[in-house]
Amino acid sequence: MKYTRLLSLCCLLCFSGRLLAEQDVSEWYVGGFITQGLVATDNNNYAGKSSEGISSDFRELAVYATWRPLSNMHFSGQIMSRPFGNVDDGAPQLDYLLADYRFATGGFNEFGIRVGRVKWPYGFYNETRDVSFTRPSIILPQSIYYDQTRDFQLSAAGVMAYGYFPISDLRIDVDLVIGKPRASTHAEYAYLRSDFSGSFTDSHGVISRIMLADATETWRLGITLGRFDLRYQPGSLGELGLREGDLDVDVAVASGQYNTESWSLVAEYMVLRIDRSDLGGAFEVYGKNNSESYYLQAMYRFNRDWDLLIRRDVFYLDRNDRSGFKAEQLMGLPAHSMWAKDYTIGLGWQASQNISFRAEWHHVQGSAWVPAQDNPDIGSIKKNWNMYLLQATYRF
């Protein structure tokens, strides 16, 4: 039923867009995409019961629209259904919906403001992670672009100020967002390791990003700094003895990219500071930790239609306990649940302007980003595992 409603909405928007275009009311564009993924793993589950066979519970169906009533103003939004194992049931959600007004334009120089549900300017890929055609791989580096917290990371209800300015032969991009992240149980799994009877009832955050690039974007350098405050309200069961309080998250990401006609080299490094001590209970003493993550990625384009990707992705949930030994001794958690090292090889083929295919192999050591929703028995999670993915995308 939920897919029927979403498809009906897609058809309605597409029809409305054509009607407005025929009447020449203003500039109007409607599009969308459909993605189907297949996942198989030898150990652990990802996007469904992938260790028991091939899981097809990894799909994306979205429609987006843009209306430009003035040359310096536009409205845009996107609705998506994204079944993803037990992490997401595929209920249609509003990814973003915003009004964008540019105060000044002129070639290389521009600044403006966006209001509504806006995307967080986070590293290189967060603003484009929702569209398969704009991702370099089927799944992004999980150490930084964690799929379990996609909704929380993607967008927020708030305001965004942005500017693009020339400096000699260089270009500097500045973004600032203040807003309220999307609330969901995903954040509870990510920061509390379970979906308790309580919930995060309120949250707010701020992120700033500065990017420096040459005129042709042969190279780009960037830094992202942010802070999130999540208000936790305990439930009736009072798990772990938690009380009402704030969970604070501070994030810093350094990004670098170098491009040639055939090659793209990318590296990002992130430090994430999490403070749960205000919640008391089990987090009274061991509520603070600093995670560390990075990835190195190379993409080679054979020609216009084919590309090969190689990546090493490393994540330490606690940079002061890289082996996980302390967590195992103090909390009884498997040591490998505190870190993950992912070696990825991927192949992409853009069969036409509207159709693309990708294939990937991930050899993973450690289980820090294994979805808890798909692996409820932590004792059965394996340290070493392989993941094989196929994905087909059609955009309209």
C-alpha positions as CSV (number, residue, x, y, z in Angstrom):
1,M,0.0,0.0,0.0
2,K,2.8,2.5,0.9
3,Y,4.4,1.9,-2.6
4,T,1.1,2.5,-4.3
5,R,0.7,5.8,-2.5
6,L,4.2,6.8,-3.4
7,L,3.9,5.9,-7.1
8,S,0.6,7.8,-7.2
9,L,2.3,10.8,-5.8
10,C,5.1,10.4,-8.4
11,C,2.6,10.3,-11.2
12,L,0.7,13.3,-9.9
13,L,3.9,15.4,-9.6
14,C,5.1,14.4,-13.1
15,F,1.7,15.3,-14.6
16,S,1.6,18.6,-12.7
17,G,5.1,19.4,-13.9
18,R,4.2,18.8,-17.6
19,L,1.0,20.9,-17.2
20,L,2.9,23.8,-15.8
21,A,5.6,23.6,-18.4
22,E,2.9,23.6,-21.2
23,Q,1.3,26.6,-19.7
24,D,4.7,28.3,-19.4
25,V,3.8,29.5,-15.9
26,S,7.4,29.3,-14.7
27,E,10.5,27.0,-14.8
28,W,9.4,23.6,-13.3
29,Y,11.2,20.3,-13.3
30,V,10.2,16.9,-11.9
31,G,12.3,13.8,-11.8
32,G,13.0,10.7,-9.8
33,F,14.8,7.4,-9.6
34,I,14.4,3.7,-8.8
35,T,17.2,1.6,-7.3
36,Q,17.3,-2.1,-6.6
37,G,20.2,-3.7,-4.7
38,L,21.1,-7.3,-4.0
39,V,23.3,-8.2,-1.0
40,A,24.9,-11.5,0.0
41,T,27.3,-12.0,3.0
42,D,29.1,-15.1,4.3
43,N,28.8,-13.9,7.9
44,N,26.6,-11.2,9.6
45,N,23.5,-9.6,8.0
46,Y,23.4,-6.4,6.1
47,A,20.2,-4.9,4.6
48,G,18.2,-8.0,5.5
49,K,19.0,-11.7,6.0
50,S,22.0,-11.5,3.6
51,S,23.9,-14.3,5.4
52,E,21.0,-16.8,4.7
53,G,20.9,-16.0,1.0
54,I,20.6,-13.1,-1.4
55,S,18.7,-10.2,0.2
56,S,16.7,-7.9,-2.1
57,D,15.6,-5.7,0.8
58,F,17.7,-2.8,-0.4
59,R,15.6,-0.4,-2.6
60,E,15.2,3.3,-3.2
61,L,12.2,5.0,-4.9
62,A,12.2,8.7,-5.0
63,V,10.6,11.7,-6.7
64,Y,11.9,15.2,-6.6
65,A,10.7,18.5,-7.9
66,T,12.1,22.0,-8.4
67,W,10.1,25.2,-9.2
68,R,11.9,28.4,-10.1
69,P,9.5,31.4,-10.1
70,L,12.4,33.9,-10.2
71,S,15.9,33.7,-11.6
72,N,17.4,34.0,-8.1
73,M,14.8,31.9,-6.2
74,H,13.7,28.3,-6.3
75,F,11.8,25.7,-4.3
76,S,12.8,22.1,-4.2
77,G,11.9,18.9,-2.4
78,Q,12.3,15.1,-2.5
79,I,10.2,12.2,-1.1
80,M,11.8,8.8,-0.8
81,S,10.9,5.3,0.2
82,R,14.0,3.3,1.2
83,P,13.6,-0.3,2.5
84,F,16.9,-1.3,4.1
85,G,16.6,-4.5,6.0
86,N,15.2,-4.0,9.5
87,V,16.9,-0.6,9.7
88,D,14.2,1.0,7.5
89,D,10.8,-0.3,6.6
90,G,10.5,1.8,3.5
91,A,7.8,4.2,4.7
92,P,7.8,7.3,2.5
93,Q,9.8,10.2,4.0
94,L,10.5,13.8,3.2
95,D,14.3,14.0,2.6
96,Y,14.3,17.7,2.0
97,L,11.9,20.6,1.2
98,L,13.4,24.1,1.0
99,A,13.2,27.6,-0.4
100,D,16.5,28.9,-1.8
101,Y,17.0,32.7,-2.3
102,R,20.3,34.0,-3.8
103,F,21.1,37.6,-2.8
104,A,24.0,38.0,-5.3
105,T,25.1,36.2,-8.4
106,G,27.8,36.9,-10.9
107,G,29.9,34.0,-12.3
108,F,32.2,32.9,-9.6
109,N,30.6,35.0,-6.8
110,E,27.3,34.0,-5.1
111,F,25.7,33.9,-1.6
112,G,22.3,33.1,-0.4
113,I,20.0,31.4,2.2
114,R,17.9,28.3,2.3
115,V,15.0,27.7,4.7
116,G,13.0,24.5,5.4
117,R,14.3,20.9,5.6
118,V,17.8,21.5,4.3
119,K,20.7,19.1,3.9
120,W,23.7,19.1,6.3
121,P,26.9,20.2,4.5
122,Y,29.0,17.3,5.8
123,G,32.2,16.1,4.1
124,F,32.2,15.5,0.4
125,Y,29.2,13.1,-0.1
126,N,26.5,13.8,2.5
127,E,24.5,16.2,0.3
128,T,24.5,13.8,-2.6
129,R,24.3,10.5,-0.8
130,D,20.6,10.1,-1.4
131,V,21.0,9.6,-5.2
132,S,22.7,6.6,-6.6
133,F,24.0,8.4,-9.7
134,T,26.0,10.8,-7.5
135,R,27.5,8.2,-5.2
136,P,30.9,6.8,-6.0
137,S,29.9,3.4,-4.7
138,I,26.8,1.4,-3.8
139,I,27.4,2.1,-0.1
140,L,29.6,5.0,1.0
141,P,32.4,4.6,3.5
142,Q,30.6,3.5,6.6
143,S,33.1,5.0,9.0
144,I,31.9,8.5,8.1
145,Y,28.6,8.1,6.2
146,Y,27.0,5.6,8.4
147,D,23.8,4.1,6.8
148,Q,22.2,3.4,10.1
149,T,22.1,7.2,10.9
150,R,21.3,8.3,7.3
151,D,18.1,10.1,8.2
152,F,19.8,11.9,11.1
153,Q,22.8,12.9,9.1
154,L,21.0,13.8,5.8
155,S,18.9,16.8,6.6
156,A,17.4,19.0,9.3
157,A,14.5,21.5,9.7
158,G,16.3,24.8,9.9
159,V,18.2,27.5,8.0
160,M,21.3,27.4,5.8
161,A,23.5,30.3,4.8
162,Y,26.0,29.7,1.9
163,G,28.5,31.6,-0.1
164,Y,30.9,31.0,-3.0
165,F,33.7,33.5,-3.4
166,P,36.8,33.8,-5.6
167,I,40.2,34.4,-4.1
168,S,42.8,35.0,-6.9
169,D,42.7,31.7,-9.0
170,L,41.0,29.8,-6.2
171,R,37.4,29.4,-5.0
172,I,36.2,29.2,-1.4
173,D,32.8,27.7,-0.5
174,V,31.3,28.4,2.9
175,D,28.2,26.8,4.4
176,L,26.5,27.1,7.8
177,V,23.4,25.2,8.9
178,I,21.5,25.6,12.2
179,G,18.6,23.2,12.6
180,K,16.8,20.3,14.2
181,P,17.8,16.8,12.9
182,R,15.3,14.3,11.9
183,A,14.3,12.2,15.0
184,S,14.2,8.4,14.6
185,T,15.2,5.2,16.4
186,H,18.3,5.1,14.2
187,A,20.1,7.5,16.5
188,E,19.2,5.3,19.5
189,Y,20.9,2.3,17.9
190,A,23.9,4.4,16.9
191,Y,24.5,6.1,20.2
192,L,22.8,3.8,22.8
193,R,23.3,0.5,21.0
194,S,19.6,-0.4,21.3
195,D,16.0,0.9,20.9
196,F,15.0,1.4,24.5
197,S,11.5,2.4,25.7
198,G,12.8,6.0,26.0
199,S,13.5,8.3,23.0
200,F,15.2,11.4,21.9
201,T,12.4,13.9,22.2
202,D,14.3,17.0,21.0
203,S,17.5,17.8,19.3
204,H,19.3,20.6,17.6
205,G,22.6,21.1,15.9
206,V,24.9,23.3,14.0
207,I,27.4,22.5,11.2
208,S,29.8,24.7,9.3
209,R,31.9,23.7,6.3
210,I,34.6,25.5,4.4
211,M,35.9,24.2,1.0
212,L,38.8,25.5,-1.0
213,A,39.3,24.5,-4.6
214,D,41.1,25.7,-7.8
215,A,39.1,27.2,-10.6
216,T,38.8,23.8,-12.4
217,E,38.3,21.8,-9.2
218,T,41.3,19.7,-10.0
219,W,41.8,19.6,-6.3
220,R,39.5,20.4,-3.3
221,L,40.3,20.7,0.4
222,G,37.7,21.0,3.2
223,I,37.0,21.1,6.9
224,T,33.6,20.4,8.5
225,L,32.9,21.2,12.2
226,G,29.6,20.5,13.9
227,R,27.8,19.9,17.2
228,F,24.5,18.1,18.0
229,D,22.6,18.1,21.3
230,L,20.1,15.3,21.6
231,R,17.6,15.4,24.5
232,Y,16.8,11.9,25.9
233,Q,13.6,11.1,27.7
234,P,13.7,7.8,29.6
235,G,10.9,5.3,29.1
236,S,8.8,3.4,31.6
237,L,11.2,0.5,31.7
238,G,14.1,2.6,32.8
239,E,16.8,0.6,30.9
240,L,20.4,1.0,32.2
241,G,19.1,3.3,34.9
242,L,19.2,6.2,32.4
243,R,17.7,9.6,33.4
244,E,16.5,12.6,31.4
245,G,19.5,14.4,30.0
246,D,21.5,15.5,26.9
247,L,23.7,13.4,24.7
248,D,26.3,15.6,23.0
249,V,28.0,14.9,19.7
250,D,30.9,16.9,18.4
251,V,32.2,16.2,14.9
252,A,35.2,17.3,12.8
253,V,35.9,16.1,9.3
254,A,39.0,16.9,7.1
255,S,38.5,16.2,3.4
256,G,40.8,16.2,0.4
257,Q,40.3,15.3,-3.3
258,Y,42.5,15.3,-6.5
259,N,41.0,14.8,-9.9
260,T,42.4,14.2,-13.4
261,E,40.6,13.2,-16.6
262,S,40.9,9.5,-15.7
263,W,41.5,9.4,-11.9
264,S,39.9,10.7,-8.7
265,L,41.7,10.3,-5.4
266,V,39.8,11.1,-2.2
267,A,40.6,10.9,1.5
268,E,38.6,12.0,4.5
269,Y,39.4,11.8,8.2
270,M,36.9,12.3,11.1
271,V,37.0,12.6,14.8
272,L,33.7,12.2,16.6
273,R,33.3,13.0,20.3
274,I,30.3,11.5,22.1
275,D,29.3,12.5,25.7
276,R,26.5,10.4,27.3
277,S,27.5,11.1,30.9
278,D,24.6,13.4,31.5
279,L,22.2,10.4,31.0
280,G,23.7,8.8,34.2
281,G,23.1,5.1,34.9
282,A,25.4,2.9,32.9
283,F,27.0,6.0,31.3
284,E,27.8,7.7,34.5
285,V,31.5,6.7,34.4
286,Y,32.0,5.4,30.9
287,G,29.8,7.8,29.0
288,K,32.5,9.6,27.0
289,N,34.5,8.4,24.0
290,N,36.2,9.8,21.0
291,S,35.9,7.8,17.8
292,E,38.3,8.0,14.9
293,S,37.8,7.1,11.3
294,Y,39.2,7.6,7.8
295,Y,39.2,6.2,4.3
296,L,41.4,6.4,1.2
297,Q,39.7,6.0,-2.1
298,A,40.8,5.8,-5.8
299,M,38.5,5.7,-8.8
300,Y,39.8,5.0,-12.3
301,R,37.6,5.8,-15.3
302,F,38.3,3.5,-18.2
303,N,36.2,5.6,-20.5
304,R,33.0,7.7,-20.3
305,D,30.9,4.7,-19.2
306,W,33.1,2.5,-16.9
307,D,34.9,3.0,-13.7
308,L,36.8,1.0,-11.1
309,L,36.9,1.9,-7.4
310,I,39.3,0.8,-4.7
311,R,38.9,1.9,-1.1
312,R,40.2,1.2,2.4
313,D,37.9,2.3,5.2
314,V,38.9,2.3,8.9
315,F,36.8,3.0,11.9
316,Y,37.6,2.9,15.7
317,L,34.6,3.4,17.9
318,D,37.0,4.5,20.7
319,R,40.4,5.9,19.6
320,N,41.8,5.1,23.1
321,D,40.7,1.4,22.8
322,R,41.5,0.6,19.2
323,S,41.7,-3.2,19.9
324,G,38.4,-3.2,21.8
325,F,40.1,-5.0,24.7
326,K,38.9,-2.5,27.3
327,A,35.3,-2.7,26.2
328,E,35.4,-6.4,26.3
329,Q,36.7,-6.4,29.8
330,L,34.5,-3.7,31.2
331,M,31.2,-4.2,29.3
332,G,31.4,-7.7,28.0
333,L,31.2,-6.6,24.4
334,P,33.1,-8.5,21.7
335,A,36.4,-6.7,21.1
336,H,35.7,-6.6,17.3
337,S,32.5,-4.7,17.9
338,M,34.6,-1.6,18.6
339,W,36.4,-1.4,15.2
340,A,36.1,-2.2,11.5
341,K,38.4,-2.2,8.5
342,D,36.8,-2.5,5.2
343,Y,38.6,-3.2,1.9
344,T,36.4,-2.5,-1.1
345,I,36.6,-3.1,-4.8
346,G,33.8,-1.8,-7.1
347,L,33.0,-1.7,-10.7
348,G,30.5,0.8,-12.3
349,W,28.8,0.9,-15.7
350,Q,26.6,3.7,-16.9
351,A,24.7,1.9,-19.6
352,S,22.9,5.0,-20.7
353,Q,22.1,8.5,-19.5
354,N,19.3,7.1,-17.3
355,I,20.5,3.6,-16.4
356,S,23.5,2.5,-14.3
357,F,24.8,-0.7,-12.8
358,R,27.3,-1.3,-10.0
359,A,29.0,-4.3,-8.4
360,E,31.1,-4.3,-5.2
361,W,33.0,-6.7,-2.9
362,H,33.7,-5.7,0.7
363,H,36.2,-7.7,2.8
364,V,35.5,-6.5,6.4
365,Q,37.5,-7.2,9.6
366,G,35.6,-6.1,12.7
367,S,31.9,-5.4,13.2
368,A,31.6,-1.8,14.5
369,W,29.1,-0.8,11.8
370,V,27.2,-4.1,11.5
371,P,23.5,-3.1,11.8
372,A,22.2,-4.2,15.2
373,Q,18.6,-4.3,13.8
374,D,19.6,-7.1,11.4
375,N,21.9,-8.8,13.9
376,P,20.0,-8.8,17.3
377,D,22.2,-11.6,18.8
378,I,25.5,-9.8,19.4
379,G,27.1,-13.1,20.3
380,S,26.6,-14.5,16.8
381,I,28.3,-11.6,15.0
382,K,31.5,-12.6,13.4
383,K,34.8,-10.7,13.3
384,N,35.7,-11.4,9.7
385,W,33.1,-11.3,6.9
386,N,32.6,-10.6,3.2
387,M,29.8,-8.7,1.5
388,Y,28.8,-8.8,-2.2
389,L,26.5,-6.2,-3.7
390,L,24.8,-5.5,-7.0
391,Q,22.8,-2.5,-7.8
392,A,20.7,-1.3,-10.8
393,T,19.4,2.3,-11.0
394,Y,16.9,4.0,-13.4
395,R,16.2,7.7,-13.3
396,F,13.4,9.5,-15.0
